[in-house]
Amino acid sequence: MAVMRQTHQVDVGDDEVVKRFGPAETAAADREWSCLALLAGEAPGLAPRPLYRERWDGGTVIRMERVQGAPLSLAPIAADQLR
């Protein structure tokens, strides 16, 4: 039997998304922030733009812009989507 473990809480607003990571998930929060910051600099528009990160109640809060649009399906990515 698989055991699911929640690593963060997500609050989705109209323009921003807030993710709250628990104290045991500091490394995951740091990885996510690093990836968002890298993509914002190297490939703007590909991923949410990071807005801020702070320590909160022993954990970490990351606020990022909300990307508008429809999610990609699980189907293979088409050439125009890849471009």
Backbone torsions as a table, in degrees:
resi	resn	phi	psi	omega
1	MET	NA	129.1	179.7
2	ALA	-78.4	142.5	177.5
3	VAL	-111.2	124.1	178.4
4	MET	-92.7	137.8	179.2
5	ARG	-128.1	124.7	179.1
6	GLN	-80.9	128.4	-179.4
7	THR	-102.3	-18.1	-178.7
8	HIS	-158.3	163.3	175.2
9	GLN	-109.3	138.5	-179.3
10	VAL	-119.6	128.4	173.6
11	ASP	-117.1	119.6	-177.1
12	VAL	-103.9	120.2	176.2
13	GLY	-104.6	-175.5	179.9
14	ASP	-65.7	-38.9	-175.4
15	ASP	-120.4	-14.0	-175.8
16	GLU	-136.0	156.3	174.0
17	VAL	-123.3	134.4	178.2
18	VAL	-117.1	127.1	176.6
19	LYS	-115.7	127.9	178.2
20	ARG	-111.3	117.8	179.4
21	PHE	-100.2	138.8	177.8
22	GLY	-71.6	168.9	-178.2
23	PRO	-56.7	-31.7	-179.0
24	ALA	-79.7	-5.4	-175.9
25	GLU	-112.7	26.7	-179.2
26	THR	-59.2	-42.0	-179.4
27	ALA	-64.0	-39.9	178.4
28	ALA	-64.7	-41.3	177.9
29	ALA	-64.0	-41.4	178.8
30	ASP	-64.1	-41.7	177.4
31	ARG	-62.3	-45.4	-179.7
32	GLU	-61.5	-45.8	179.5
33	TRP	-60.6	-44.4	-179.7
34	SER	-61.0	-42.7	179.6
35	CYS	-65.9	-44.5	179.1
36	LEU	-61.9	-43.0	-179.9
37	ALA	-65.5	-41.8	178.8
38	LEU	-62.8	-47.6	-179.5
39	LEU	-65.3	-36.5	178.4
40	ALA	-62.0	-35.4	-179.9
41	GLY	-82.9	-37.0	-173.5
42	GLU	-96.9	-28.0	-177.4
43	ALA	-145.0	64.9	-177.8
44	PRO	-54.5	138.8	178.7
45	GLY	91.5	-11.8	-179.3
46	LEU	-79.7	-32.5	-178.0
47	ALA	-137.5	168.0	177.4
48	PRO	-58.4	142.9	176.8
49	ARG	-80.3	125.5	178.7
50	PRO	-69.6	137.2	-179.3
51	LEU	-105.2	-48.1	173.0
52	TYR	-164.8	160.6	177.0
53	ARG	-134.9	138.0	177.9
54	GLU	-150.2	156.0	174.1
55	ARG	-79.2	140.5	-176.1
56	TRP	-148.5	119.4	174.9
57	ASP	49.2	42.1	179.6
58	GLY	86.2	-12.2	-179.7
59	GLY	-113.1	-158.3	-178.2
60	THR	-132.1	139.7	174.9
61	VAL	-114.5	131.0	175.0
62	ILE	-120.1	127.5	176.1
63	ARG	-112.9	131.1	-179.4
64	MET	-137.1	160.9	177.3
65	GLU	-71.2	152.9	176.7
66	ARG	-89.2	128.2	178.2
67	VAL	-84.0	123.3	180.0
68	GLN	-82.0	156.0	177.4
69	GLY	122.6	-173.6	-178.3
70	ALA	-101.2	142.6	177.4
71	PRO	-66.3	149.8	174.0
72	LEU	-70.1	149.3	178.8
73	SER	-78.9	179.7	177.3
74	LEU	-82.4	-1.3	177.9
75	ALA	-69.6	158.4	176.8
76	PRO	-55.6	148.1	-179.6
77	ILE	-73.8	130.7	178.2
78	ALA	-76.9	159.7	-178.2
79	ALA	-57.7	-41.7	-179.7
80	ASP	-67.7	-31.7	175.9
81	GLN	-69.3	-39.2	180.0
82	LEU	-64.5	-40.7	178.0
83	ARG	-62.8	NA	NA
